[in-house]
């Protein structure tokens, strides 16, 4: 019946942060986050409009073949919508 506290140090004082590596990888991280945002919009729109939940793993979308045409329609709507311009502005 006692509470305990735990602490985990993830950085040690002998390791330095590699700023140049972060600068080099920044664009890759940015593109990955944009891809993830677009995928979340697709999943949300599909659930709201079609009432079906898409499964996904990273960049892969998993859905029943009966919903492929609906999926293409959602993609087409998204890429022709103002949401894409707001996302990138």
PyMOL commands that set and color helices and strands:
alter all, ss='L'
color gray80, all
select helices_A, chain A and resi 19-50+65-79+82-87
alter helices_A, ss='H'
color red, helices_A
select strands_A, chain A and resi 55-57+60-62
alter strands_A, ss='S'
color yellow, strands_A
deselect
rebuild
show_as cartoon
